[in-house]
């Protein structure tokens, strides 16, 4: 094609037709500019398509992560709700001075268990490395950032802070005072003496109240997570993505 245009220019020069040559030269420049603009437009269009495809992949991965987080939170909520039943049974033993029950060590062990908060954020970290502006929807982007950089860290920090502070300073000394741990079960050294220890049961009552607060907090976070999933599904539906 370049050779073809060169021959035309040479022919016009040989003919000495300066006006035609200038018109042709200007026309050729315009064609080149138009070609460049078209090429740039095609390149931009391709980049936009790649950007959108990448966004959809990340949103799907994020949705999968969030579903996993909800399952983990619901598992914790179930464990803590069941644990509260054992708290109540143990408190009932103290309040009514009930006789020793062989199931009591198991109740103590189950009431004592506090699940760690396990939340996955791999897709969000990938999004951050790619640039969060890859998410076109402002409201969705803000919802994702709020969930991963405020809601989740606050939940994990509060959960760890309570357990890290209470367990070594308040819980463990009282358990060691009254129980031997045999096969992960707490066996009373002196059952009657334990029942009379108001400090132990005040601690247990306080810890039970904190466990209720933790359950309420995790329930709220699960709902916030579900809301972000809903926003992602709306965004994907608008793109006609299954």
N, C-alpha and C positions, 0 to 999 in steps of 0.2 A: 504493500500500500504506500509506504514511504517513497519507494522507487517510482511509483506511478505519479505521485505529486511532484517529485523532482523533475520528471520529464516534462510535465506541463509547465513548470516555472521556466525551465530552460527554453522551451518552445516560445513562450511569450517574450523572453529576453531577446531571443534571436530575431523575433518579428519586430522588435523595437517598440512594441505597444506598451508604453509605460503605464497608462491609465488602467488598462486591463490587468497588467501585472500587479499593480497596487491593489486593485479590487480583489484579485484572486488571493494575494498575500493576506489581506485583511480577512477574507472569508476563511482562508485556511487557519488563521490564528483563532478565529471564532469557533471553528470546528474543533480545534485542539482544546480550547477552554471548555467547550461543552462536553467533550469527551472526558476531560479531567473531573469536571463537576459530577458527571454521571458516575464515574468510577468512585469518587469520594462518597456519593450518595449510596451506592451499592455497598461500599465498605462500611459506612455508618449503619445501614440497615442490617448488615450481617452481624455487626458488633451488638446492636440492640437485640437481635434475635438470640445471640449467644448469651447475652446478659439475662434476658428473660428466661431462657432455658435453665441457666444456672440458678436463678432465683427459685424457680419451680422445684428443682431438685432439692435445694436447701430447705424449702418450706415443707416438703414431704418428709425429709429427714428429721426436721424439727418436730413435726407433728408426731412422728414415731417416738421420739425422745419424750415428748410431753405425755403421751399415753403410758409409757413406761413409768414416768414419774407419778402419775395418778395411781397406777397399780401399786407402786411402792408406798405411797401415802395411805392408800386405803388399807393395805396390809398392816401398816403401823397403827392406824386408827382402830382396826379390829383387835390387834394385840393389846393395845392400851385399854380399850373398852373391856375386854375380858379380864385384864389385869385389875381393873377397878372392882370387879366382882370379888376378886381375892382380897383386895384391900378391905372391902366391906365385911367379908367373912372373918378376917383376922381381927378387925375392930370389934366385931360382935362378940368374939371370944373374950376380949378384954372387958367390954361393957357389961356382959352378963356372967363373967367369971365361969365360963363353960369348961368342962373337963377336957383333958388332952385328947386330941384326935390324931390318929396316925397319918391322916391326910394333911395335917398342918404344915409339916416341912415342905411339902410340895406347893402348898398355897403361898408360903413365904417366898419360895424360889420364884414362882410365877409372878407374884406381886412385885418382886424386886427387879424383874427384868425390864429394862428400858431400851427400846429399839433405837438404833442410830438412824439418822435421816440420810437416806441414800437417794440422791437426785443426779440424773445424767444431764450433761450440758455439752456433749461433743458437737452437735450440730450448731449450737450457738457460738461455740469457739471458732468453728469453721467460718461462720458468718462474719465474725469479728475480723478474722484474718483476711476475708475477701472484701470487707468494708460493709458496714451495716446499711449503707445507702443502697445496697443491692435490693433491699425491700422497698418497693415503690410506694406502698401505702403508708402514709405517715402514722395513722392510728395503729396499724398492725405493728409497725416497727417500734413505736413507743411502748405498746403493750408487751412485746417480746423483751425489750430492754428492761422495763420495769420488773418483769417477772424474774429474769435471770440475774439482774444486778441489784435488785432491792428486796423483792419478796423472798426468793430462795435463800440468799445470804443471811437475811434477818432470821428466818426460821432456823437455819443450821447453827447460827451463832448463839441464839437464845437457848436452843436445845443443849448444845455442848456446854454452854456456860453454867446452866443449872446443874447438869449431871457432874461436870468437872468440879464445881464448887461444893455441892451437897454430898456427893458420894464419899470423898476422903475426909471431909471435915465434920460431917454430921451423921451420915448413914452408917458407914463402915464401923466406926468406934462402938456404936450401940449394938450392931449385929455381932461384933466380936465379943462384946461384953456378955451377951446372953446365949450365943449359939456356937455350935461346932459345925463346920461345913463338911458334910460327908456325902460323897457322890453328888455334889452340887445341890445338896439339900441341907437346909438349916435345921439342926437338931437342938432343941433347948437344953441348956445346962441345968437349969432349975426352972421348971414350968411356972410354979407359983410365984417365984421371985420375978420372972419376966412379966407375968400378968399385972404385977403390982407396980411396975416401972412406968410411971406417968410420962417421963421424958421420952421413952421409946415410942409410946403411942401418940404423943403429940407430934413427934417427928413423922410417924407414919401418916397421921392425918394431914400434916402439912404437905408431905410428898404426894399424897393422893390428890390434894387440891391442885398441885402443880401438874400432875398427870392429866387431870381434867382440862386445865388450861391448854396444855400441849395438844390434847386431842381436838379441842375446839380450834386451835390455831392451824393444825394440819388439815382439818376439814375445810377451813376457809381457804387455805393455800390450794387444796385440791380443786375447789370451785374456781379460783382464779386461773388455775392451769387449764381447766375445762373451757373457760371463756376464751383464752388465747387459741385453743384448738378450734373453737367455733369460728373465730376471726380468720384463721388460716383456711378453714374449709370454705368460707365465703369467698376468700380471695382466689382460691384454686377453682372454685365453681365459676367465677367470673371469667377465668381464663379457659373455661371448658376443659378442665383437667380432672380426671377421675381420681 
